[in-house]
């Protein structure tokens, strides 16, 4: 039995009455997630491609933008720049991620983020009935229904922001 965790993400899910599964991700001695994460997720009944990655970008106008994307798709930079009406866009640096989101790299969720971050939801999430998201706590992820995640994220920009 894994221990319960508490983070802004779990508090949001609880407040909304959304059921979720806590997935413990063993960390190596240097606090990095284990390499056989796909194997672990399969053993827990999750498709490894259903992991919703939270990718943070910084625009030329110094705004942080988080792209929530499932699967292994790569961000389509031209589409993102056009959608955001920005000429410059770069990946956020390691230290900027925690500073901007309040979460460490490897635990950033696509929800329960500061209002200063613009969030984009990629349509790749539509390919899955259930998804795995960052819990806000390193070493744990959360499994939930994709429909519940999309409900939480209603009102944000959704589109195809990754290359096929």
C-alpha positions as CSV (number, residue, x, y, z in Angstrom):
1,X,0.0,0.0,0.0
2,X,1.4,3.4,-1.0
3,X,1.2,6.3,1.3
4,X,-1.1,9.2,0.6
5,X,0.3,12.5,-0.6
6,X,-1.1,15.9,-0.5
7,X,-0.4,18.6,-3.1
8,X,-2.4,21.4,-4.8
9,X,-3.2,18.8,-7.5
10,X,-4.7,16.1,-5.1
11,X,-6.5,18.9,-3.2
12,X,-8.1,20.1,-6.5
13,X,-9.1,16.6,-7.5
14,X,-10.6,15.9,-4.1
15,X,-12.4,19.3,-4.1
16,X,-13.9,18.5,-7.5
17,X,-14.9,14.9,-6.4
18,X,-12.6,13.4,-9.1
19,X,-11.4,9.9,-8.4
20,X,-7.7,9.2,-9.1
21,X,-5.2,6.5,-8.6
22,X,-1.9,7.3,-6.8
23,X,1.0,5.7,-8.7
24,X,4.3,5.5,-6.8
25,X,7.3,5.9,-9.0
26,X,10.5,4.7,-7.3
27,X,13.3,7.2,-7.4
28,X,17.0,6.3,-7.9
29,X,19.5,7.4,-5.3
30,X,20.0,10.7,-7.2
31,X,16.2,11.4,-7.0
32,X,15.6,10.7,-10.7
33,X,12.5,8.6,-11.7
34,X,13.3,5.0,-12.6
35,X,14.2,4.2,-16.2
36,X,11.6,1.4,-16.6
37,X,8.6,3.7,-16.0
38,X,6.8,2.2,-19.0
39,X,7.0,-1.2,-17.4
40,X,5.8,0.1,-14.1
41,X,2.8,1.9,-15.7
42,X,1.9,-1.3,-17.7
43,X,1.9,-3.3,-14.4
44,X,-0.5,-0.7,-12.9
45,X,-2.8,-1.0,-15.9
46,X,-1.9,2.2,-17.7
47,X,-0.8,2.7,-21.3
48,X,2.7,4.4,-21.1
49,X,1.6,6.7,-24.0
50,X,-1.2,8.0,-21.8
51,X,1.3,10.0,-19.7
52,X,0.4,13.7,-20.1
53,X,3.7,15.6,-20.1
54,X,3.7,19.1,-18.9
55,X,6.2,21.0,-21.1
56,X,7.0,24.5,-20.1
57,X,8.0,27.2,-22.6
58,X,9.0,30.9,-22.2
59,X,7.9,33.4,-24.8
60,X,9.8,36.4,-26.1
61,X,7.4,38.6,-24.0
62,X,8.5,36.6,-20.8
63,X,5.3,34.7,-20.4
64,X,5.4,31.1,-19.4
65,X,3.3,28.7,-21.4
66,X,2.7,25.1,-20.4
67,X,1.8,22.5,-23.1
68,X,0.0,19.4,-21.8
69,X,0.6,16.6,-24.3
70,X,0.1,12.9,-24.2
71,X,2.2,10.3,-26.0
72,X,5.6,11.0,-27.5
73,X,4.7,13.8,-29.8
74,X,7.1,16.7,-30.2
75,X,6.0,20.3,-29.9
76,X,5.3,22.0,-33.3
77,X,7.2,25.3,-32.6
78,X,5.7,27.1,-35.6
79,X,2.1,26.2,-34.6
80,X,2.8,27.3,-31.0
81,X,4.4,30.6,-32.0
82,X,1.5,31.3,-34.3
83,X,-1.1,30.4,-31.7
84,X,0.6,32.5,-29.0
85,X,1.3,35.3,-31.5
86,X,4.9,35.2,-30.4
87,X,8.0,35.5,-32.6
88,X,10.3,34.0,-29.9
89,X,9.7,30.8,-27.9
90,X,12.1,28.6,-26.0
91,X,12.0,25.7,-23.6
92,X,12.0,26.9,-20.0
93,X,15.3,26.3,-18.2
94,X,15.5,23.7,-15.3
95,X,15.4,26.4,-12.6
96,X,12.7,28.4,-14.3
97,X,10.3,25.4,-14.1
98,X,10.2,25.3,-10.3
99,X,10.2,29.1,-10.1
100,X,7.3,29.5,-12.5
101,X,5.1,26.5,-11.6
102,X,6.0,25.9,-7.9
103,X,6.7,22.2,-8.8
104,X,10.0,20.4,-9.5
105,X,10.8,19.0,-12.9
106,X,9.4,15.5,-13.1
107,X,6.3,16.3,-11.0
108,X,4.7,19.3,-12.9
109,X,1.0,18.7,-13.4
110,X,-1.1,20.3,-16.2
111,X,-3.6,21.7,-13.5
112,X,-3.3,23.5,-10.2
113,X,-0.8,26.0,-11.7
114,X,-0.3,29.7,-10.9
115,X,-2.6,32.0,-12.9
116,X,0.4,33.6,-14.5
117,X,1.0,30.4,-16.7
118,X,-1.0,30.1,-19.9
119,X,-1.9,26.4,-20.4
120,X,-2.5,24.7,-23.7
121,X,-4.0,21.3,-24.0
122,X,-3.0,19.2,-27.0
123,X,-5.7,17.0,-28.7
124,X,-3.4,14.0,-28.2
125,X,-5.1,13.6,-24.8
126,X,-8.3,12.7,-26.7
127,X,-6.7,9.4,-27.7
128,X,-6.9,7.9,-24.2
129,X,-9.8,6.9,-21.8
130,X,-7.5,7.4,-18.8
131,X,-4.3,9.4,-18.4
132,X,-1.4,9.8,-16.0
133,X,-0.4,13.3,-14.8
134,X,2.2,14.8,-12.5
135,X,1.1,14.8,-8.9
136,X,3.1,17.8,-7.8
137,X,5.2,15.6,-5.7
138,X,8.3,13.9,-7.1
139,X,8.1,10.1,-7.0
140,X,4.3,10.0,-7.5
141,X,1.9,10.3,-10.5
142,X,-1.8,10.3,-10.7
143,X,-4.0,8.2,-12.9
144,X,-7.5,9.6,-13.8
145,X,-10.1,9.5,-16.5
146,X,-9.1,11.7,-19.5
147,X,-12.7,13.1,-19.4
148,X,-12.2,14.3,-15.8
149,X,-8.9,16.0,-16.8
150,X,-10.5,17.7,-19.8
151,X,-13.3,18.9,-17.5
152,X,-10.8,20.4,-15.1
153,X,-9.1,22.1,-18.0
154,X,-12.2,23.3,-19.7
155,X,-11.9,26.9,-20.9
156,X,-8.3,26.7,-21.8
157,X,-7.0,26.6,-25.4
158,X,-7.1,23.2,-27.0
159,X,-5.6,22.3,-30.3
160,X,-3.0,20.2,-32.2
161,X,0.3,21.6,-31.0
162,X,2.5,18.6,-31.7
163,X,3.8,17.2,-34.9
164,X,2.2,13.9,-36.1
